[in-house]
Amino acid sequence: MSVDVESLLLRLGYAGRIDVSLKVLQDLKTAFLLSVPFENIDVHIPREIKLFDGAAEEKIVQQRRGGFCYECNFLFHQLISQIGFDAAICSAQMMKNDILLPPFEHMVLLVTIEKSVFLVDVGNGESVRIPMNLQRDEIHMTPEGKKYRIGEFEGQFALECCDGNASNWSVKFVVDPTPRRLEDFSDRCHFQQTSPNSVFTTQPMATLALTDGRRTIRGKQFSETKENRQTQEITFEDEQEYYACLRDKFGLVFAAHDQKFWHP
């Protein structure tokens, strides 16, 4: 199923050139990260997130929502594939407390441009903002103050990260380069929405990249960081202020019958 490229680019606020190049891939990734929140609110409405062609486009483009990795990265894959990029959906295993979580815990993209392979991810909250060349030893630093590089874990490529000027690098996730289909992630997507062991079932959250930082709402806590410095922090005690923050800071608007996820 094809995606409506024109509508999606309008959703991203992207009016740049369209061709198969690293520059365009970077610009599209940036536009996505600055426009589409990483969020799990459907889990808490609750509304089941199903993985099928058209679902992510309907939610993110038509409803102007965000999503988590299976939604955001799949939609981005549809966009760049239709433009002409050689892109594959791949499974990644997140690392938590030095334990590698199961396959399909995370979805990433591998994009090949002129024989170079780039890791692309627009669905992992606070994460690397550029396509990372798997064959190059380079470090990328985000406006939030996180550093990222490509490493190796048990013979597979891994995205490694550390804070600011620290040198204690750790694995964020490990990538299996095998091309996958959307439906391969269905079981793990169900787990993320239903299991008490999932990070997504604990509380509603949304996070959105800014050109100079990031804003995040997690539970009743809102924070904004700019140039690696926290500039604002609010604890909401009022339901209307909470939903106004989602609307004004993240562009997330919910009908009255869906506004059930506020917990005083």
C-alpha positions as CSV (number, residue, x, y, z in Angstrom):
1,M,0.0,0.0,0.0
2,S,1.4,3.4,-0.9
3,V,1.5,6.4,1.3
4,D,0.2,9.9,0.3
5,V,3.6,11.5,0.1
6,E,2.2,15.1,-0.4
7,S,0.0,14.9,2.7
8,L,2.8,13.4,4.8
9,L,5.3,16.0,3.7
10,L,2.8,18.7,4.6
11,R,2.4,17.0,8.0
12,L,6.1,17.2,8.5
13,G,6.3,20.8,7.3
14,Y,8.8,19.7,4.7
15,A,9.2,21.7,1.5
16,G,12.7,20.8,0.4
17,R,14.0,18.9,-2.5
18,I,13.1,15.3,-3.1
19,D,15.8,13.0,-4.4
20,V,17.7,9.9,-3.2
21,S,20.6,11.5,-1.3
22,L,22.0,11.5,2.2
23,K,21.2,15.2,2.5
24,V,17.5,14.6,1.7
25,L,17.4,11.6,4.0
26,Q,18.8,13.7,6.8
27,D,16.4,16.6,6.1
28,L,13.4,14.3,6.1
29,K,14.5,12.6,9.3
30,T,14.9,16.0,11.0
31,A,11.5,17.2,9.8
32,F,9.9,14.0,11.2
33,L,11.6,14.3,14.6
34,L,10.6,18.0,14.9
35,S,7.0,17.4,13.9
36,V,5.9,13.9,15.1
37,P,6.0,13.2,18.9
38,F,7.1,9.9,20.2
39,E,4.1,9.0,22.3
40,N,2.2,6.0,23.9
41,I,-1.1,7.7,24.7
42,D,-3.3,5.2,22.9
43,V,-2.1,2.6,25.4
44,H,-3.6,4.6,28.1
45,I,-6.9,5.8,26.5
46,P,-6.9,2.7,25.9
47,R,-7.1,2.1,22.2
48,E,-5.4,-0.9,20.6
49,I,-2.5,-0.2,18.2
50,K,-2.7,-2.6,15.3
51,L,0.0,-3.0,12.7
52,F,-1.3,-2.9,9.2
53,D,-0.7,-0.8,6.1
54,G,-2.5,2.5,6.4
55,A,-2.9,2.6,10.2
56,A,0.2,4.7,11.0
57,E,-0.6,7.1,8.1
58,E,-4.2,7.6,9.4
59,K,-3.1,8.2,12.9
60,I,0.0,10.4,12.3
61,V,-1.1,12.3,9.2
62,Q,-4.9,12.5,9.3
63,Q,-5.3,12.6,13.1
64,R,-2.0,14.5,13.6
65,R,-0.9,12.2,16.3
66,G,2.5,10.7,17.1
67,G,3.3,7.1,17.8
68,F,5.9,4.6,19.0
69,C,8.6,2.9,17.0
70,Y,6.4,0.4,15.0
71,E,4.2,3.3,13.8
72,C,6.8,6.1,13.3
73,N,9.5,4.0,11.7
74,F,7.1,2.1,9.4
75,L,5.5,5.3,8.1
76,F,9.0,6.8,7.5
77,H,10.0,3.6,5.7
78,Q,6.9,4.0,3.4
79,L,7.8,7.6,2.7
80,I,11.5,7.1,1.8
81,S,10.8,3.9,-0.1
82,Q,8.2,5.6,-2.2
83,I,10.7,8.5,-2.9
84,G,13.2,5.8,-4.1
85,F,15.5,5.0,-1.2
86,D,16.7,1.5,-0.7
87,A,15.4,0.9,2.8
88,A,14.7,-2.2,5.0
89,I,12.7,-2.6,8.2
90,C,14.8,-4.4,10.8
91,S,14.5,-5.7,14.3
92,A,16.5,-4.2,17.1
93,Q,16.9,-5.5,20.7
94,M,17.0,-2.8,23.4
95,M,19.5,-3.1,26.2
96,K,18.0,-2.6,29.7
97,N,20.1,-2.9,32.9
98,D,22.8,-4.8,30.9
99,I,20.2,-7.3,29.7
100,L,19.4,-7.6,26.0
101,L,15.6,-7.6,25.5
102,P,13.9,-9.9,23.0
103,P,14.0,-9.5,19.2
104,F,11.4,-7.1,17.7
105,E,11.5,-5.0,20.9
106,H,12.3,-2.1,18.6
107,M,12.0,-1.3,14.9
108,V,14.8,0.5,13.0
109,L,15.6,1.1,9.3
110,L,18.7,0.4,7.4
111,V,19.1,2.6,4.3
112,T,21.6,2.0,1.6
113,I,23.0,4.9,-0.3
114,E,25.8,4.4,-2.8
115,K,26.9,1.2,-1.1
116,S,27.0,2.8,2.4
117,V,24.5,1.5,4.9
118,F,22.9,4.0,7.4
119,L,21.0,3.3,10.6
120,V,17.8,5.5,10.6
121,D,15.5,5.7,13.6
122,V,12.6,8.2,14.0
123,G,10.8,6.2,16.7
124,N,12.9,6.0,19.8
125,G,12.2,9.1,21.9
126,E,15.5,10.7,22.9
127,S,17.9,9.2,20.4
128,V,20.3,9.9,17.6
129,R,19.2,12.6,15.1
130,I,21.2,11.8,12.1
131,P,21.5,8.7,9.8
132,M,24.5,6.8,11.3
133,N,26.9,5.2,8.8
134,L,27.5,1.7,10.0
135,Q,31.0,1.7,8.4
136,R,32.3,4.9,9.9
137,D,33.7,5.7,13.3
138,E,31.8,8.9,14.1
139,I,30.2,10.5,17.2
140,H,27.0,12.5,17.0
141,M,25.9,14.8,19.8
142,T,22.3,15.9,20.2
143,P,21.1,19.2,21.6
144,E,19.9,17.3,24.6
145,G,23.6,16.5,25.4
146,K,23.7,12.8,24.5
147,K,26.5,11.3,22.4
148,Y,26.0,8.4,20.0
149,R,28.2,6.1,18.0
150,I,28.1,2.8,16.2
151,G,29.7,0.0,18.0
152,E,29.5,-3.8,18.1
153,F,27.9,-6.3,20.5
154,E,28.3,-10.0,20.0
155,G,29.1,-9.6,16.3
156,Q,26.2,-7.3,15.5
157,F,26.1,-3.6,15.0
158,A,24.9,-1.7,18.1
159,L,24.0,1.9,18.8
160,E,26.0,3.1,21.8
161,C,25.4,6.2,23.8
162,C,26.6,8.2,26.8
163,D,25.8,11.5,28.5
164,G,27.6,14.8,27.6
165,N,31.3,14.7,28.3
166,A,31.2,11.3,30.0
167,S,33.2,8.4,28.6
168,N,31.1,5.5,29.9
169,W,29.6,4.3,26.7
170,S,26.7,1.8,26.9
171,V,24.7,-0.2,24.3
172,K,21.3,1.3,23.6
173,F,20.2,-1.3,21.1
174,V,21.6,-4.1,18.9
175,V,20.5,-4.4,15.2
176,D,19.7,-7.5,13.3
177,P,20.2,-6.5,9.6
178,T,17.7,-9.1,8.3
179,P,14.9,-7.3,6.4
180,R,11.6,-7.8,8.1
181,R,7.9,-7.3,7.4
182,L,5.5,-5.1,9.5
183,E,3.6,-8.1,10.7
184,D,6.8,-9.6,12.2
185,F,6.5,-7.0,15.0
186,S,2.8,-7.7,15.9
187,D,3.4,-10.0,18.8
188,R,5.9,-7.6,20.5
189,C,3.6,-4.7,19.7
190,H,0.8,-6.5,21.6
191,F,3.2,-7.0,24.5
192,Q,4.2,-3.4,24.6
193,Q,0.5,-2.4,25.0
194,T,-0.6,-5.0,27.6
195,S,2.3,-6.3,29.7
196,P,3.1,-4.8,33.1
197,N,6.7,-5.4,32.2
198,S,6.4,-3.0,29.2
199,V,7.8,0.6,29.7
200,F,4.7,1.8,27.8
201,T,2.1,0.6,30.2
202,T,3.4,2.5,33.3
203,Q,2.2,6.0,32.4
204,P,1.3,8.1,29.4
205,M,4.1,10.1,27.8
206,A,5.1,12.2,24.8
207,T,8.4,13.6,23.8
208,L,9.3,15.9,20.9
209,A,12.6,17.1,19.5
210,L,13.4,20.8,19.3
211,T,16.0,22.4,17.1
212,D,17.9,23.3,20.3
213,G,16.6,20.7,22.8
214,R,13.6,18.6,23.7
215,R,10.3,18.7,25.5
216,T,8.8,15.8,27.3
217,I,5.7,15.0,29.3
218,R,5.7,11.9,31.4
219,G,2.8,11.2,33.7
220,K,2.1,14.6,35.3
221,Q,5.6,15.9,34.8
222,F,6.5,18.3,31.9
223,S,10.1,19.3,31.2
224,E,11.9,21.2,28.5
225,T,15.6,21.2,27.9
226,K,17.5,23.6,25.6
227,E,21.2,23.5,24.8
228,N,21.8,20.7,27.3
229,R,20.2,22.8,30.1
230,Q,16.7,22.2,31.7
231,T,14.8,25.5,31.3
232,Q,11.3,24.5,32.5
233,E,9.7,21.9,34.7
234,I,6.1,21.7,35.7
235,T,4.1,19.2,37.7
236,F,0.4,19.4,36.7
237,E,-2.3,19.3,39.3
238,D,-5.1,20.4,37.0
239,E,-6.6,18.2,34.3
240,Q,-7.3,21.1,31.9
241,E,-3.7,22.4,32.1
242,Y,-2.4,18.9,31.4
243,Y,-4.5,18.5,28.2
244,A,-3.7,22.1,27.2
245,C,0.0,21.2,27.5
246,L,-0.4,18.2,25.2
247,R,-2.2,20.5,22.7
248,D,0.1,23.5,22.8
249,K,3.5,21.8,23.3
250,F,3.0,18.6,21.3
251,G,0.1,19.3,18.9
252,L,-1.9,16.4,20.4
253,V,-5.6,17.0,20.6
254,F,-8.0,14.5,22.0
255,A,-11.8,14.3,21.9
256,A,-13.6,14.5,25.2
257,H,-14.4,10.8,25.2
258,D,-10.7,10.0,24.9
259,Q,-9.6,12.2,27.7
260,K,-9.5,9.4,30.3
261,F,-5.8,9.0,30.9
262,W,-5.4,11.9,33.4
263,H,-4.7,10.5,36.9
264,P,-4.7,13.1,39.7
